[in-house]
Amino acid sequence: QVQLVESGGGLVQPGGSLRLSCVASGSLFGRYLMGWYRQAPGTQRELVAYISRPGMTTYADSVNGRFTISRDKAKNTEYLKMNSLKPEGTAVYYCYLNTGEQTDWGQGTQVTVSS
């Protein structure tokens, strides 16, 4: 069982920045993938970014070039640095961890981009 706790969400003006963090605890063994999804009201959850190992990152087209995902494996923590935020980035952001056999999710953190 893996527990994931996100933090760092909040209210930011368009063009601003936020950094989300996700701390993983529990039974962490071997290789695993961590990433972020987001879900805006009335929409399906969509992939934002994921990292499988250092240097191996994937981004949604809508955030590529503005968001950066990273991981500190020693701290079991992943980060999502979000720059140049747009109002359409308003959503609940969920951290996830995938071992290949199981996917665990955090509780989500709200990001609101508004002036």
C-alpha positions in Angstrom: 0.0 0.0 0.0 1.3 3.4 -1.0 0.1 6.7 0.4 0.5 9.9 -1.6 0.0 13.4 -0.2 0.0 16.5 -2.4 0.6 20.1 -1.4 1.3 23.4 -3.0 -2.0 24.2 -4.7 -3.7 27.6 -4.3 -4.9 30.7 -6.1 -2.6 32.3 -8.6 -3.0 35.0 -11.2 -2.7 34.2 -14.9 0.9 34.2 -15.9 2.0 33.2 -12.4 3.7 30.1 -11.1 3.1 27.4 -8.5 5.0 24.3 -7.5 3.2 21.2 -6.5 4.7 18.5 -4.3 3.7 14.9 -3.8 5.3 12.8 -1.0 5.0 9.0 -1.3 5.2 6.7 1.6 4.5 3.0 2.2 5.7 -0.1 0.3 7.9 1.4 -2.4 10.1 -1.1 -4.1 11.9 -1.2 -7.4 11.1 1.0 -10.3 7.9 3.0 -10.6 6.5 5.8 -12.5 5.1 9.0 -10.9 3.0 11.7 -12.5 0.2 14.2 -12.4 -3.3 14.3 -13.7 -5.8 17.1 -13.4 -9.5 17.4 -13.5 -11.5 20.5 -14.1 -15.2 20.7 -13.2 -17.4 18.8 -15.7 -14.4 17.3 -17.5 -12.6 14.0 -17.5 -9.3 13.6 -15.7 -6.4 14.3 -18.1 -2.8 13.5 -18.0 -0.5 16.4 -17.3 3.0 14.9 -17.0 4.9 11.8 -15.8 8.4 10.8 -15.0 9.7 7.3 -15.2 13.3 7.9 -14.3 15.6 11.0 -14.4 15.5 12.5 -17.8 12.6 10.4 -19.0 9.6 12.8 -18.8 6.4 13.2 -20.8 4.1 16.2 -21.0 0.7 16.9 -22.3 0.9 19.2 -25.3 -1.1 21.9 -23.4 1.6 22.2 -20.8 4.8 21.4 -22.6 7.3 24.1 -22.3 5.6 25.7 -19.3 5.5 22.8 -16.7 8.4 20.8 -15.4 8.1 17.5 -13.6 11.0 16.3 -11.4 11.6 13.7 -8.7 13.8 13.4 -5.7 13.9 9.6 -5.2 15.8 9.9 -1.9 12.8 11.8 -0.5 10.2 9.8 -2.3 8.9 13.2 -3.6 7.9 14.4 -7.0 7.3 18.0 -8.0 5.4 19.8 -10.7 6.7 23.3 -11.4 4.0 25.2 -13.3 4.9 28.5 -15.0 2.9 30.8 -17.2 -0.3 29.5 -15.7 -3.5 30.0 -17.7 -7.1 30.1 -16.5 -7.8 26.8 -18.2 -5.3 25.3 -15.8 -7.8 25.6 -13.0 -8.4 22.1 -11.8 -7.8 19.6 -9.0 -4.3 18.2 -9.6 -3.8 14.6 -8.6 -0.5 12.8 -8.0 -0.2 9.2 -9.0 2.3 6.4 -8.7 2.3 3.3 -11.0 4.4 0.2 -10.3 3.1 -1.6 -13.4 0.9 -3.8 -11.2 -0.9 -1.1 -9.2 -1.7 2.6 -9.4 -2.2 4.7 -6.3 -3.6 8.2 -6.1 -3.3 11.2 -3.9 -6.3 13.2 -2.6 -5.7 16.0 -5.0 -4.8 19.7 -4.5 -6.8 22.6 -6.0 -5.2 25.0 -8.4 -7.2 28.1 -9.3 -5.8 30.5 -12.0 -7.8 33.7 -11.8 -7.4 37.4 -11.6 
